[in-house]
Amino acid sequence: MADTHVLFVEDDDVIREATQLALERHGFVVTAMPDGLLGLEAFRADRPDIALLDVMVPGLDGVSLCRRIRDESTVPVIMLSARADSIDVVLGLEAGADDYVTKPFDGAVLVARIRAVLRRFGRAGAGDTAGSGQEAPGALLSFGDLEIDTEGMEVRKGGVPVALTPTEMRLLLEFSTAPGTVLSRDRLLERVWDYGWGGDTRVVDVHVQRLRAKIGQDRIETVRGFGYKLKG
């Protein structure tokens, strides 16, 4: 992870400085900003490899900053929230964040989550496309009016290109490897988010909602109590 550039937006001076030092000790290059407006300027100027955004920062809050970043880039975003049960977590994921970490956090846990995100984005290349941990059979998959080019990493619905974030693409590819098969939230966390441990399934639920909004609400079916499946 040497030379990986992290944008870190956090208004608490102690947390910002301590976290920056911890990340730098692990080989990351860190640009740390105390508010969202400065964070947006730094993002546009430096184009970091990943962004860590605290939800509650002045100037431009973390959720709004995440939306701005997502409008311009597919760079991975991790939200930092003070409460695990906060609505801010869901809002951040709906805004386009790929993951979140609850404060106070252990530095080793944060580094592990950053590396997990970068691993799955790294498999996709420069972070503008996404691959899956398991190759989908064939180069072109069709599900009704939905077409997935697994080599070109492109999706079309009714012949019209669909813009997916790398995480959304990985999620769709995971579904496409087993159409009609129910995939549990835990399996999706492990395969798409690269979690080797239990994670918050809200991450899965929100990303499924976002994916449905782009490829069709009825394309992914909820199997209550078990998970989700892609309709063939």
C-alpha positions in Angstrom: 0.0 0.0 0.0 3.0 2.2 -0.2 2.3 5.5 -2.0 -1.4 5.0 -1.7 -2.9 8.5 -1.3 -5.6 8.8 1.3 -7.8 11.9 1.7 -8.9 12.2 5.3 -11.5 14.7 6.3 -12.0 15.1 10.1 -12.7 18.2 12.2 -11.4 16.9 15.5 -7.8 17.9 15.7 -6.7 15.1 18.0 -8.4 12.3 15.9 -7.2 13.8 12.6 -3.6 14.1 13.7 -3.5 10.7 15.4 -5.1 8.9 12.5 -2.9 10.6 10.0 0.2 9.5 11.9 -1.2 5.9 12.2 -1.9 5.7 8.5 1.5 7.2 7.5 3.2 4.6 9.7 1.5 1.9 7.5 2.9 3.5 4.4 0.0 5.6 3.3 0.3 9.2 1.9 -2.3 11.2 3.8 -3.9 14.6 3.0 -5.8 15.6 6.1 -8.4 18.4 6.0 -10.5 19.8 8.9 -13.7 20.6 6.9 -15.7 19.4 3.9 -15.1 22.3 1.6 -11.3 22.0 2.0 -11.7 18.3 1.5 -13.5 18.8 -1.8 -10.8 21.2 -3.0 -8.1 18.6 -2.0 -10.0 15.9 -3.8 -10.2 17.8 -7.0 -6.6 18.9 -6.8 -5.0 15.6 -5.8 -7.4 12.8 -7.0 -6.6 10.5 -4.0 -6.8 6.7 -4.2 -9.4 6.6 -1.4 -11.3 9.0 0.8 -12.1 8.7 4.5 -14.9 11.1 5.4 -16.2 11.9 8.9 -20.0 12.4 8.7 -20.1 15.5 11.0 -17.6 18.0 9.6 -18.2 21.8 9.1 -18.4 23.6 5.8 -19.8 20.6 3.8 -20.8 17.6 5.8 -19.4 14.2 5.0 -22.6 12.9 3.3 -22.8 15.9 1.0 -19.1 15.6 0.3 -19.5 12.0 -0.6 -22.2 12.9 -3.1 -20.0 15.5 -4.7 -17.1 13.0 -5.0 -19.4 10.3 -6.4 -20.7 12.8 -9.0 -17.2 13.2 -10.3 -15.4 9.9 -9.6 -15.7 6.2 -8.6 -12.9 6.5 -6.1 -13.7 4.4 -3.0 -15.1 6.2 -0.1 -15.3 5.1 3.6 -17.5 7.0 5.9 -16.6 7.5 9.6 -19.6 7.7 12.0 -19.7 8.2 15.8 -22.7 5.9 16.1 -23.2 2.4 14.7 -27.0 2.8 14.7 -27.1 6.3 13.3 -29.1 7.2 10.3 -26.0 8.8 9.1 -24.5 5.4 8.3 -27.4 4.7 5.9 -27.3 8.2 4.4 -23.6 7.8 3.8 -24.1 4.5 2.0 -27.0 5.9 0.0 -24.8 8.8 -1.0 -22.4 6.4 -2.6 -20.0 5.4 0.1 -18.5 1.9 -0.2 -18.1 1.1 3.5 -18.1 2.7 6.9 -16.2 2.5 10.2 -17.7 3.4 13.6 -15.8 5.8 15.9 -14.0 5.4 18.1 -12.0 2.9 16.0 -8.8 1.0 16.4 -6.1 2.1 14.0 -5.5 -1.5 13.0 -9.1 -2.0 12.2 -9.2 1.1 10.1 -6.1 0.0 8.1 -7.6 -3.4 7.6 -10.8 -1.9 6.2 -8.9 0.4 3.9 -6.8 -2.4 2.6 -9.9 -4.6 2.0 -11.5 -1.8 0.0 -8.3 -1.2 -2.0 -7.8 -4.9 -2.7 -11.2 -5.3 -4.3 -10.8 -2.0 -6.2 -7.3 -2.9 -7.2 -8.5 -6.1 -8.8 -10.6 -3.8 -11.0 -7.6 -1.9 -12.2 -7.5 1.9 -11.7 -10.7 2.1 -9.7 -13.0 3.1 -12.6 -14.3 -0.5 -13.3 -14.8 -3.5 -11.1 -14.1 -7.2 -11.1 -15.4 -10.1 -9.1 -13.5 -12.5 -6.9 -15.1 -15.2 -9.1 -15.1 -14.9 -12.9 -18.5 -14.9 -14.5 -18.9 -17.5 -17.3 -18.7 -16.0 -20.7 -18.0 -12.5 -21.8 -21.6 -11.3 -22.3 -24.4 -12.3 -20.0 -28.0 -11.5 -20.6 -30.9 -11.3 -18.2 -34.0 -10.1 -20.0 -33.1 -6.6 -21.2 -30.0 -6.5 -18.9 -26.7 -7.2 -20.5 -23.4 -7.6 -18.6 -20.1 -7.5 -20.5 -17.8 -9.2 -18.0 -14.7 -8.5 -20.0 -15.3 -4.8 -20.9 -17.0 -4.3 -17.5 -20.0 -2.6 -19.0 -23.7 -2.9 -18.2 -26.6 -2.0 -20.6 -30.3 -2.0 -19.9 -32.4 -2.0 -23.0 -29.3 -1.1 -25.0 -28.6 1.9 -22.8 -25.3 2.0 -20.8 -25.8 1.9 -17.0 -23.1 3.7 -14.9 -22.2 1.5 -11.9 -19.7 2.2 -9.1 -17.0 -0.6 -8.7 -18.8 -1.9 -5.7 -22.2 -2.0 -7.5 -20.5 -3.8 -10.4 -18.9 -6.4 -8.1 -22.2 -7.0 -6.5 -24.0 -7.5 -9.8 -21.2 -9.8 -11.0 -21.6 -11.9 -7.9 -25.3 -12.3 -8.5 -24.6 -13.1 -12.2 -22.4 -16.1 -11.3 -25.5 -17.8 -9.8 -28.7 -16.4 -11.3 -31.8 -17.7 -9.5 -29.7 -18.8 -6.5 -30.3 -17.1 -3.2 -27.2 -15.4 -1.9 -27.0 -14.6 1.8 -26.0 -11.2 3.1 -23.0 -12.8 4.9 -21.8 -14.4 1.6 -22.1 -11.1 -0.2 -20.2 -9.3 2.5 -17.4 -11.9 2.2 -17.3 -12.0 -1.6 -18.0 -8.4 -2.5 -16.7 -6.5 0.5 -13.8 -8.9 1.2 -14.8 -9.2 4.8 -13.2 -12.2 6.5 -15.3 -11.4 9.6 -18.8 -10.5 10.4 -19.9 -7.1 9.1 -23.0 -4.9 9.1 -25.5 -6.2 6.6 -26.9 -2.7 6.1 -24.0 -2.2 3.7 -25.4 -5.0 1.5 -29.0 -3.8 1.8 -28.2 -0.3 0.8 -26.1 -1.3 -2.1 -28.8 -3.7 -3.4 -31.2 -0.8 -3.2 -28.9 1.4 -5.2 -28.3 -1.4 -7.8 -32.0 -2.0 -8.2 -32.6 1.7 -8.9 -30.2 1.4 -11.8 -30.9 -2.0 -13.3 -34.6 -2.3 -12.4 -36.4 -2.8 -9.1 -37.7 -6.2 -10.0 -34.4 -7.6 -11.3 -33.1 -8.6 -7.8 -35.6 -10.4 -5.6 -35.6 -10.3 -1.8 -36.0 -13.7 -0.2 -37.1 -12.8 3.2 -34.9 -14.3 6.0 -32.4 -15.6 3.5 -31.0 -13.0 1.2 -31.3 -11.9 -2.4 -31.3 -13.5 -5.9 -30.9 -12.3 -9.4 -33.9 -13.2 -11.7 -32.7 -15.1 -14.7 
